[in-house]
Amino acid sequence: MSAAPTPEGGPADGEVVVVVDLGAQYAQLIARRIREARVYSEIVPHDVTADQLLARRPAAIVLSGGPASVYAEGAPALDPAILDAGIPVFGICYGFQLMTTTLGGTVEHTGVGEYGHTQLAVTAPDATLFHGLPTTQTVWMSHGDQVTGAPAGFAVTASTDITPVAAFEDLDRRLAGVQFHPEVLHTEHGQAMLEHFLYEIAGCRPTWTTANVIDEQIERIRTQVGGRRAICGLSGGVDSAVAAALVQRAIGDQLTCVFVDHGLLRSGEAEQVEGDFVAATGVQLVVVDATDRFLDALSGVTDPEDKRRIIGREFIRVFEGAARDIVNAHGGDVDLLVQGTLYPDVVESGGGSGAANIKSHHNVGGLPDDLAFELVEPLRTLFKDEVRRVGHQLGLPEAIVQRQPFPGPGLAIRVVGEVTSERLTLLRAADAIARAELTAAGLDRVIWQCPVVLLADVRSVGVQGDGRTYGHPIVLRPVSSEDAMTADWSRVPYEVLARISTRITNEVAGVNRVTLDLTSKPPGTIEWE
């Protein structure tokens, strides 16, 4: 397969599978599943032009699902040139229907849809997508329209009781599609189907790993940085730690890390950054105590988006001041800022045309317009689990690599209401208890994270010490996830929840009620704000 121009963040040999996001809930999950097959993938919005898409010279294209009907006004369309370019294409759900209508097949609204677990009958067991797989299997459906007639040249390979054409393929043109969602775990053999497309229809090579990321990003970082100096903002989280370690591997003492203690951290986190990370990497570290500055800036602010923007702005201003100090110490300019931006940050902040802005991340949507730094973002195309693997390969301590995700804006977005020193002290104490009990129960690896939320503007009546209290509620938000794009609430044992609740209400003055958040993502986000 011929080499292609390397996409931003992509593999050095240029082999990339492009996922066209047609409005799918699972577009990011498709990209992750492709990477799990050791083939690099990237997502582009549905309004990408055929020329832009084909200019990438992708190894293959995947058309995602989506909520629209192919016949609805304004529904995402497909340029036929994409299907006529000789590039392997795989359509999923809406992408399957879009491929059908574009090539002259028939999609109908029969009034009967399929949702959830569905029995699939494989009618062509030797078909490339299904060979070696059971002829009857459970798949995950989510559609109202059905493909009732495949385009000319396609062999129908599977059906259901409701959908006569649930899968098809045209091997001469290296085109295939399925009505269901192979990317979700509910589809029993979905990963195998994706791999059959990637390896056997598209001819992709399973060579991409996170080890490749280190070598490729080191080269990119050195090219971008040259002889200049860079600073990196360490938050104590795995993202910024891995980004800093990767850049430090690339440019050595040209990097200075700046740890801003904004007063919004959890108990013990500042000490971990100043001790464990420096010991593991030998990086140059400057510590800036900006607690008063951040609390002053957040005074009176209750809107979560305003909090995120203010914190992002203040971070940059503190970095600019630290950069001036570094210039005075070392000479020369410091105009590069290293950030641990991840792919979900970019997607949720509306990265790319056509993407919805779910919430601003302080290192994506919250940056000021007059940013004085050029950004270095070596993790921008990675998911959280991939970042952890990179951290392990860089030799970072387990306590840092496996640290549960913690938002850059810190406890400010876990205080629902105005952020004050007193409220942070209360939340910090409750959070420390929850973390200690979850660790003692051996649940650190079982749950993705457990945000502890203070409903600062809510009070409820309680009884403590034979007296009436009027205290704040605390919300526990234990969730399980692979990459934070979707999540479910974790089924923490009742006895563990009981110990957490008892300790918080006994030990944290001002809290008289502990509640449990049982919401999945979607519809809720992991953080409350």
C-alpha positions in Angstrom: 0.0 0.0 0.0 1.5 3.3 -1.0 2.4 5.8 1.6 0.2 8.8 2.2 0.7 12.3 3.6 0.8 12.0 7.3 -2.3 13.4 9.0 -1.8 15.5 12.2 -0.9 13.1 15.0 -1.2 10.1 12.6 1.3 7.3 12.1 4.6 8.0 10.3 3.8 5.6 7.4 0.6 7.6 6.7 -1.7 4.6 6.9 -4.9 6.0 8.4 -8.6 4.9 8.5 -10.8 7.9 8.4 -14.1 7.8 10.3 -16.7 10.2 8.9 -18.9 11.3 11.7 -22.5 11.5 10.4 -23.9 12.6 13.8 -23.3 9.2 15.6 -23.4 8.7 19.3 -20.6 6.2 18.8 -18.3 7.8 16.2 -15.5 8.0 18.8 -16.1 4.4 19.8 -15.6 3.3 16.1 -12.3 5.1 16.1 -11.2 3.4 19.3 -12.2 -0.1 18.0 -10.2 0.4 14.9 -7.2 1.4 17.0 -7.7 -1.7 19.1 -7.2 -3.6 15.8 -3.8 -1.9 15.7 -4.8 0.4 12.8 -4.6 4.1 13.3 -7.9 6.0 12.9 -9.1 9.6 12.9 -12.5 11.3 12.9 -13.6 13.9 10.4 -17.0 15.8 10.5 -19.7 14.9 8.0 -19.3 18.2 6.1 -15.8 17.3 4.9 -15.7 17.6 1.2 -14.8 14.7 -1.1 -11.6 16.5 -2.2 -10.6 17.1 1.4 -11.3 13.5 2.4 -9.6 11.9 -0.6 -6.6 14.3 -0.2 -5.7 12.3 2.9 -5.3 9.2 0.7 -6.8 7.1 3.5 -6.3 3.4 3.7 -10.0 3.0 4.3 -13.1 5.1 5.1 -15.8 4.2 7.7 -19.2 5.9 7.5 -20.6 6.2 11.0 -24.2 5.9 12.1 -26.4 8.9 12.8 -29.9 9.9 14.0 -31.2 11.3 10.7 -33.2 9.6 7.9 -31.5 9.6 4.6 -34.6 11.2 3.1 -34.9 14.0 5.6 -34.2 17.5 4.5 -30.8 18.6 5.5 -29.6 15.1 6.4 -25.9 14.4 5.9 -25.2 13.4 2.3 -22.4 11.5 0.6 -20.4 12.6 -2.5 -20.5 9.7 -4.9 -16.9 10.4 -5.7 -15.9 8.9 -2.4 -17.4 5.6 -3.3 -15.9 5.7 -6.8 -12.4 6.5 -5.7 -11.3 2.9 -5.3 -10.8 3.3 -1.5 -12.4 0.6 0.7 -15.5 2.0 2.5 -17.5 0.4 5.4 -20.9 1.8 6.2 -22.5 1.4 9.6 -26.2 2.0 10.3 -27.0 5.4 8.8 -23.7 5.2 6.8 -24.9 1.8 5.5 -28.2 3.4 4.4 -26.4 6.4 2.9 -24.1 4.1 0.9 -27.2 2.2 -0.3 -29.1 5.3 -1.6 -26.0 6.9 -3.1 -25.3 3.7 -5.2 -28.9 3.2 -6.3 -30.3 0.8 -3.7 -33.5 1.2 -1.8 -34.1 2.5 1.8 -37.7 2.6 3.1 -39.5 3.8 6.2 -41.7 0.8 6.9 -43.0 2.1 10.3 -41.2 -0.7 12.1 -37.8 -0.1 13.7 -35.3 -2.2 15.5 -33.6 -1.1 18.7 -31.3 -2.9 21.1 -30.4 -6.6 21.0 -31.5 -8.2 17.8 -30.9 -11.7 16.3 -29.0 -11.6 13.1 -29.2 -14.4 10.6 -26.0 -14.7 8.4 -27.2 -15.8 5.0 -23.8 -16.0 3.4 -21.5 -17.7 6.0 -18.5 -17.4 3.6 -18.9 -13.7 3.3 -15.7 -11.8 4.2 -17.3 -10.0 7.1 -18.8 -13.1 8.7 -16.4 -16.0 7.8 -15.7 -18.1 10.9 -18.5 -16.5 12.9 -21.8 -18.1 14.0 -24.6 -18.0 11.5 -26.9 -16.7 14.2 -25.7 -14.0 16.5 -26.8 -11.1 18.6 -26.2 -7.6 17.3 -27.1 -4.1 18.5 -29.6 -2.3 16.3 -30.8 1.3 16.4 -32.7 2.4 13.3 -36.2 3.3 12.0 -35.6 2.9 8.2 -34.6 -0.3 6.5 -32.6 -1.2 3.5 -35.0 -3.2 1.3 -32.9 -3.4 -1.8 -29.1 -3.6 -2.1 -27.4 -1.6 -4.9 -26.4 -3.5 -8.0 -23.2 -5.6 -7.6 -23.7 -6.1 -3.9 -24.2 -9.5 -2.3 -26.7 -9.5 0.7 -25.0 -11.4 3.5 -27.3 -11.1 6.5 -30.9 -10.3 7.5 -33.2 -10.0 10.5 -36.9 -10.7 10.9 -37.6 -7.0 10.2 -34.7 -6.0 7.9 -34.2 -8.0 4.7 -30.8 -6.4 4.0 -28.8 -6.2 7.3 -25.4 -6.5 5.6 -23.9 -6.5 2.2 -20.5 -6.4 0.4 -19.1 -5.8 -3.0 -15.6 -7.2 -2.9 -14.7 -6.0 -6.5 -15.1 -2.4 -5.3 -14.0 -3.2 -1.7 -17.3 -1.8 -0.3 -19.2 -3.3 2.6 -21.8 -2.3 5.2 -24.0 -3.4 8.1 -27.2 -2.1 9.5 -26.2 -2.7 13.1 -23.4 -1.3 15.3 -20.3 -3.6 15.3 -18.4 -1.1 17.5 -20.5 -1.6 20.6 -19.9 -4.5 23.0 -23.6 -5.6 22.7 -22.8 -6.9 19.2 -21.2 -10.3 20.0 -18.7 -10.5 17.2 -18.5 -6.8 16.2 -14.7 -6.5 16.7 -14.1 -9.5 14.5 -16.3 -8.0 11.8 -14.4 -4.7 11.9 -11.1 -6.6 11.7 -12.3 -8.6 8.7 -13.1 -5.4 6.9 -9.8 -3.7 7.9 -7.5 -6.7 7.2 -9.2 -8.6 4.4 -11.2 -6.0 2.5 -9.1 -2.9 3.1 -5.7 -4.6 3.3 -4.7 -2.6 6.4 -1.7 -3.7 8.4 -2.1 -4.2 12.2 1.1 -2.3 13.0 0.0 0.7 15.0 0.6 0.7 18.7 1.1 3.3 21.4 4.8 2.5 21.2 4.7 4.0 17.7 3.1 7.2 19.3 6.2 7.8 21.4 8.7 7.6 18.5 6.5 9.6 16.1 5.6 12.3 18.6 9.2 12.7 19.8 10.1 13.4 16.2 7.2 15.9 15.7 8.0 17.7 19.0 11.6 18.1 18.0 10.6 19.5 14.6 8.1 21.9 16.1 10.2 23.1 19.0 13.6 23.3 17.4 16.0 25.2 19.6 13.2 27.1 21.5 12.2 26.7 25.2 8.8 25.3 26.3 6.8 25.3 29.5 4.2 22.7 30.5 1.5 23.2 33.0 1.4 20.2 35.4 -2.0 19.7 37.0 -1.2 16.5 38.9 -3.3 14.4 36.4 -2.2 11.7 34.1 -2.7 13.7 30.9 -0.4 16.6 31.7 2.1 14.2 33.3 2.3 12.0 30.2 2.5 15.0 27.9 5.3 16.5 30.0 7.2 13.3 30.1 6.9 12.8 26.4 8.1 16.3 25.6 10.9 16.1 28.2 12.0 12.9 26.4 12.1 14.8 23.2 13.8 18.1 24.2 15.3 17.5 27.6 16.2 20.7 29.6 14.5 22.9 27.0 11.4 22.1 28.9 10.4 23.6 32.2 7.3 22.4 34.0 5.1 24.9 35.9 2.9 23.5 38.6 0.2 26.1 39.4 -1.3 25.4 42.8 -4.7 27.1 42.2 -6.1 26.0 45.5 -8.6 23.8 43.6 -6.8 20.5 44.1 -7.7 17.6 46.2 -5.9 16.6 49.4 -2.3 15.5 48.9 -2.2 16.2 45.2 0.3 19.1 45.3 2.7 17.0 47.3 2.4 14.1 44.7 3.3 16.5 41.8 6.3 18.0 43.6 7.6 14.7 44.7 6.7 11.7 42.6 6.8 13.2 39.1 10.0 15.1 39.5 11.7 12.0 41.0 10.5 9.9 38.0 11.5 12.2 35.2 14.1 14.6 36.5 12.2 17.5 34.9 12.8 21.1 35.9 9.8 22.2 38.0 8.6 25.7 39.0 5.9 25.9 41.6 3.5 28.9 41.6 1.1 29.4 44.5 -1.8 31.2 42.8 -4.6 30.2 45.3 -5.7 33.8 46.1 -5.6 34.8 42.4 -8.0 32.0 41.4 -10.4 32.4 44.3 -10.6 36.2 43.6 -11.3 35.6 40.0 -14.0 33.0 40.8 -15.7 35.1 43.4 -19.4 35.4 42.8 -19.3 33.1 39.8 -21.8 30.2 39.6 -22.2 29.4 36.0 -20.0 26.3 35.1 -19.0 27.5 31.7 -17.9 30.9 33.2 -15.9 29.0 35.8 -14.1 26.9 33.1 -13.3 30.0 31.0 -12.0 32.0 34.0 -9.8 29.1 35.1 -8.5 28.6 31.6 -7.7 32.3 31.3 -6.0 32.5 34.7 -3.9 29.5 33.9 -2.6 31.1 30.8 -1.9 34.4 32.6 0.0 32.6 35.3 2.0 30.7 32.7 2.9 33.9 31.0 4.2 35.3 34.2 6.2 32.0 34.8 7.5 32.3 31.2 8.9 35.7 31.9 10.6 34.4 35.0 12.1 31.6 33.0 13.3 34.0 30.4 15.0 36.1 33.1 16.7 32.9 34.4 17.7 31.3 31.1 17.6 34.0 28.5 15.7 33.7 25.1 12.0 33.5 24.6 9.6 30.9 26.0 6.7 30.8 23.5 5.7 27.2 23.5 3.1 25.7 25.9 2.7 22.0 26.3 -0.8 20.7 27.1 -2.3 17.3 27.8 -5.2 17.8 25.5 -6.9 14.5 24.6 -9.2 13.5 21.8 -12.4 13.5 23.9 -11.5 17.1 25.0 -11.4 18.2 21.4 -14.6 16.4 20.5 -16.6 17.6 23.5 -15.4 21.2 23.0 -16.7 21.2 19.4 -13.4 20.4 17.7 -14.0 20.2 14.0 -16.8 21.7 12.0 -20.2 20.0 12.7 -19.3 18.9 16.2 -21.5 19.9 19.0 -20.0 21.9 21.9 -20.9 19.9 25.0 -18.8 21.8 27.4 -15.6 23.9 27.2 -12.4 22.2 28.4 -10.0 24.6 30.0 -7.3 23.6 27.6 -9.4 23.7 24.4 -12.5 25.9 24.5 -11.4 28.0 27.5 -8.2 29.5 26.1 -8.1 33.3 25.7 -8.1 34.7 22.2 -4.8 36.6 22.8 -2.9 33.5 23.8 0.8 34.3 23.7 1.9 30.7 23.3 2.2 28.3 20.5 0.6 25.0 21.7 2.4 21.6 21.8 -0.2 18.9 22.2 1.4 15.5 21.8 -1.7 13.6 23.1 -4.4 15.4 21.1 -5.3 12.4 19.0 -5.3 9.8 21.9 -8.0 8.4 24.2 -7.4 8.1 27.9 -6.6 4.4 27.9 -4.0 5.0 25.2 -2.4 7.8 27.2 -2.0 5.4 30.2 -0.2 2.9 28.0 2.1 5.7 26.8 2.8 6.6 30.4 3.7 3.1 31.3 6.1 2.9 28.3 7.7 6.2 29.4 8.3 4.7 32.9 6.1 6.9 34.9 5.1 5.7 38.4 2.0 3.6 38.8 0.5 6.1 41.2 0.5 8.8 38.4 -0.4 6.6 35.4 -3.3 4.9 37.1 -4.5 8.1 38.9 -8.3 8.5 38.4 -9.2 11.2 36.0 -9.5 14.7 37.5 -10.7 17.7 35.6 -8.2 20.6 34.9 -10.5 23.1 36.6 -10.3 21.0 39.7 -12.8 21.2 42.5 -14.2 24.4 41.2 -16.6 22.4 38.9 -17.4 20.0 41.7 -18.8 22.9 43.8 -22.2 23.5 42.4 -22.5 27.2 43.2 -20.0 29.9 44.1 -16.5 28.6 44.9 -15.2 29.8 48.3 -12.3 28.7 50.5 -14.7 27.3 53.1 -16.7 25.3 50.6 -13.4 23.9 49.1 -12.3 22.8 52.5 -15.5 21.0 53.1 -15.5 19.2 49.7 -11.8 18.3 50.0 -12.5 16.5 53.3 -15.5 14.6 51.9 -13.5 13.7 48.8 -10.6 12.4 50.8 -12.9 10.1 52.8 -14.5 8.7 49.6 -11.1 8.1 48.0 -9.7 6.4 51.0 -12.7 4.0 51.4 -12.7 3.1 47.7 -9.0 2.4 47.8 -9.4 0.3 51.0 -12.1 -1.7 49.3 -9.8 -2.4 46.3 -12.1 -0.6 43.9 -9.5 1.9 42.4 -9.2 -0.2 39.2 -12.9 -1.2 39.1 -14.3 2.3 38.7 -13.2 4.9 36.2 -13.5 7.7 38.7 -15.7 8.9 41.5 -16.3 12.7 41.5 -17.5 13.9 44.8 -19.9 16.9 44.4 -20.9 19.6 46.9 -24.3 21.1 46.3 -23.2 24.4 47.8 -26.5 26.3 47.2 -28.7 23.5 48.6 -29.3 22.7 52.3 -31.4 20.1 53.9 -32.6 19.4 57.4 -30.9 16.7 59.4 -30.6 15.4 63.0 -27.1 15.1 64.5 -26.3 14.8 68.2 -30.0 15.1 69.2 -30.1 18.5 67.5 -31.5 19.9 64.2 -28.9 20.6 61.5 -29.2 22.5 58.2 -26.4 21.2 56.1 -25.2 20.6 52.6 -25.7 17.4 50.5 -22.7 15.6 49.0 -23.2 13.6 45.8 -21.1 10.5 45.0 -20.7 10.0 41.2 -18.9 6.6 40.8 -18.7 5.8 37.0 -17.2 3.1 34.8 -15.9 3.9 31.4 -13.3 3.1 28.8 -12.5 6.5 27.5 -15.0 9.0 29.0 -17.0 9.3 25.8 -19.7 7.1 27.3 -20.0 5.9 30.9 -22.3 4.0 33.3 -22.6 4.4 37.0 -20.5 1.9 39.0 -22.3 -0.7 41.2 -20.3 0.0 44.3 -21.1 -2.5 47.1 -23.7 -1.2 49.6 -21.4 -1.7 52.5 -18.7 0.5 50.9 -21.3 3.2 50.2 -22.5 3.0 53.8 -19.0 3.5 55.2 -18.4 6.5 53.0 -21.7 8.1 53.9 -21.3 7.4 57.6 -17.8 8.8 57.7 -18.6 11.9 55.7 -21.7 12.8 57.8 -19.8 12.1 61.0 -16.5 13.7 60.2 -17.3 16.6 57.8 -19.0 19.5 59.6 -21.6 21.1 57.5 -22.7 17.9 55.6 -25.7 16.0 56.8 -26.7 14.0 53.7 -24.9 11.8 51.1 -26.6 10.9 47.8 -25.7 8.6 44.9 -25.8 9.7 41.2 -27.2 6.8 39.1 -27.1 8.5 35.7 -25.2 7.2 32.7 -23.4 9.2 30.0 -25.4 10.0 27.9 -27.6 11.6 29.0 -25.5 13.1 31.8 -21.9 14.1 31.7 -19.5 12.6 34.2 -18.9 15.9 35.9 -21.9 17.9 37.2 -20.6 21.2 35.8 
